[in-house]
Amino acid sequence: MAISSAIIKFQPAKEDHVRQELAAQAGVSIEAQAPNGDLVIAIEEPDLDQLEAACLTISKIPGVLSVDPSYVTIADEAQDT
């Protein structure tokens, strides 16, 4: 399992659209909104390749200016059992 938190910078006029698109993505959750308006999200995917693909998809949402991962980890669930 690959897990990341990321900061999403976006055009303020597009906030509602960006929030709707993020909410529609499986494995993505909006966790907070920073005082400057940026969104803090969590992304969970089966592996790093899919995590990278999710970030790329988010970056293509109209109004998104940047997707800046702030934390990435890989949890091997087979080792945890």
ZADO-1210 file (C-alpha; in nm, 4 decimals, padded with zeros to 6 digits):
<atoms>
<atom x="00.0000" y="00.0000" z="00.0000" code="MET" pos="1"/>
<atom x="00.1339" y="00.3427" z="-00.0958" code="ALA" pos="2"/>
<atom x="00.0051" y="00.6364" z="00.1069" code="ILE" pos="3"/>
<atom x="00.0709" y="01.0047" z="00.0520" code="SER" pos="4"/>
<atom x="-00.0454" y="01.3372" z="00.1800" code="SER" pos="5"/>
<atom x="-00.0290" y="01.6263" z="-00.0610" code="ALA" pos="6"/>
<atom x="-00.0943" y="01.9966" z="-00.0780" code="ILE" pos="7"/>
<atom x="-00.3202" y="02.1062" z="-00.3639" code="ILE" pos="8"/>
<atom x="-00.2865" y="02.4633" z="-00.4863" code="LYS" pos="9"/>
<atom x="-00.5737" y="02.5779" z="-00.7063" code="PHE" pos="10"/>
<atom x="-00.7406" y="02.8798" z="-00.8566" code="GLN" pos="11"/>
<atom x="-00.9801" y="03.0080" z="-00.5879" code="PRO" pos="12"/>
<atom x="-01.2629" y="03.0536" z="-00.8392" code="ALA" pos="13"/>
<atom x="-01.2412" y="02.6796" z="-00.9185" code="LYS" pos="14"/>
<atom x="-01.2542" y="02.5533" z="-00.5577" code="GLU" pos="15"/>
<atom x="-01.5976" y="02.3907" z="-00.5803" code="ASP" pos="16"/>
<atom x="-01.5047" y="02.2092" z="-00.9025" code="HIS" pos="17"/>
<atom x="-01.1701" y="02.0926" z="-00.7597" code="VAL" pos="18"/>
<atom x="-01.3393" y="01.9637" z="-00.4434" code="ARG" pos="19"/>
<atom x="-01.6007" y="01.7747" z="-00.6477" code="GLN" pos="20"/>
<atom x="-01.3354" y="01.6133" z="-00.8678" code="GLU" pos="21"/>
<atom x="-01.1246" y="01.5116" z="-00.5684" code="LEU" pos="22"/>
<atom x="-01.4275" y="01.3647" z="-00.3910" code="ALA" pos="23"/>
<atom x="-01.5045" y="01.1562" z="-00.7006" code="ALA" pos="24"/>
<atom x="-01.1603" y="00.9924" z="-00.7015" code="GLN" pos="25"/>
<atom x="-01.1323" y="00.6571" z="-00.5254" code="ALA" pos="26"/>
<atom x="-00.8559" y="00.6522" z="-00.2670" code="GLY" pos="27"/>
<atom x="-00.8498" y="01.0316" z="-00.2283" code="VAL" pos="28"/>
<atom x="-00.9833" y="01.2214" z="00.0715" code="SER" pos="29"/>
<atom x="-00.9726" y="01.5893" z="00.1605" code="ILE" pos="30"/>
<atom x="-00.8320" y="01.6106" z="00.5117" code="GLU" pos="31"/>
<atom x="-00.8050" y="01.9848" z="00.5754" code="ALA" pos="32"/>
<atom x="-00.7862" y="02.3309" z="00.4262" code="GLN" pos="33"/>
<atom x="-00.4837" y="02.5426" z="00.5114" code="ALA" pos="34"/>
<atom x="-00.5324" y="02.9047" z="00.6221" code="PRO" pos="35"/>
<atom x="-00.4046" y="03.0198" z="00.2809" code="ASN" pos="36"/>
<atom x="-00.6763" y="02.8134" z="00.1085" code="GLY" pos="37"/>
<atom x="-00.4661" y="02.5166" z="-00.0080" code="ASP" pos="38"/>
<atom x="-00.6257" y="02.1743" z="00.0332" code="LEU" pos="39"/>
<atom x="-00.4523" y="01.8964" z="00.2239" code="VAL" pos="40"/>
<atom x="-00.5410" y="01.5549" z="00.0838" code="ILE" pos="41"/>
<atom x="-00.4585" y="01.1921" z="00.1554" code="ALA" pos="42"/>
<atom x="-00.4105" y="00.9423" z="-00.1265" code="ILE" pos="43"/>
<atom x="-00.4051" y="00.5635" z="-00.0861" code="GLU" pos="44"/>
<atom x="-00.3113" y="00.3364" z="-00.3750" code="GLU" pos="45"/>
<atom x="-00.1880" y="-00.0233" z="-00.4033" code="PRO" pos="46"/>
<atom x="00.1621" y="00.0793" z="-00.5189" code="ASP" pos="47"/>
<atom x="00.3835" y="00.3755" z="-00.6054" code="LEU" pos="48"/>
<atom x="00.3048" y="00.3614" z="-00.9782" code="ASP" pos="49"/>
<atom x="-00.0663" y="00.4006" z="-00.9096" code="GLN" pos="50"/>
<atom x="00.0057" y="00.6713" z="-00.6531" code="LEU" pos="51"/>
<atom x="00.2025" y="00.8625" z="-00.9164" code="GLU" pos="52"/>
<atom x="-00.0826" y="00.8141" z="-01.1652" code="ALA" pos="53"/>
<atom x="-00.3330" y="00.9498" z="-00.9114" code="ALA" pos="54"/>
<atom x="-00.1192" y="01.2610" z="-00.8591" code="CYS" pos="55"/>
<atom x="-00.0973" y="01.3117" z="-01.2347" code="LEU" pos="56"/>
<atom x="-00.4753" y="01.2769" z="-01.2674" code="THR" pos="57"/>
<atom x="-00.5267" y="01.5329" z="-00.9896" code="ILE" pos="58"/>
<atom x="-00.2825" y="01.7733" z="-01.1557" code="SER" pos="59"/>
<atom x="-00.4981" y="01.7681" z="-01.4707" code="LYS" pos="60"/>
<atom x="-00.8159" y="01.8800" z="-01.2925" code="ILE" pos="61"/>
<atom x="-00.9120" y="02.2213" z="-01.4355" code="PRO" pos="62"/>
<atom x="-00.8152" y="02.4862" z="-01.1819" code="GLY" pos="63"/>
<atom x="-00.5426" y="02.2824" z="-01.0087" code="VAL" pos="64"/>
<atom x="-00.2121" y="02.4694" z="-01.0135" code="LEU" pos="65"/>
<atom x="00.0059" y="02.2114" z="-00.8357" code="SER" pos="66"/>
<atom x="00.0067" y="01.8835" z="-00.6459" code="VAL" pos="67"/>
<atom x="00.2868" y="01.8828" z="-00.3907" code="ASP" pos="68"/>
<atom x="00.3346" y="01.5552" z="-00.2004" code="PRO" pos="69"/>
<atom x="00.4423" y="01.6265" z="00.1550" code="SER" pos="70"/>
<atom x="00.4637" y="01.2686" z="00.2807" code="TYR" pos="71"/>
<atom x="00.4913" y="00.9329" z="00.1049" code="VAL" pos="72"/>
<atom x="00.5201" y="00.5894" z="00.2601" code="THR" pos="73"/>
<atom x="00.4919" y="00.2318" z="00.1474" code="ILE" pos="74"/>
<atom x="00.3379" y="-00.0201" z="00.3834" code="ALA" pos="75"/>
<atom x="00.3912" y="-00.3851" z="00.2995" code="ASP" pos="76"/>
<atom x="00.0743" y="-00.5381" z="00.4381" code="GLU" pos="77"/>
<atom x="00.2123" y="-00.8926" z="00.3966" code="ALA" pos="78"/>
<atom x="00.4890" y="-00.8103" z="00.6467" code="GLN" pos="79"/>
<atom x="00.2424" y="-00.6580" z="00.8930" code="ASP" pos="80"/>
<atom x="00.0533" y="-00.9821" z="00.9479" code="THR" pos="81"/>
</atoms>
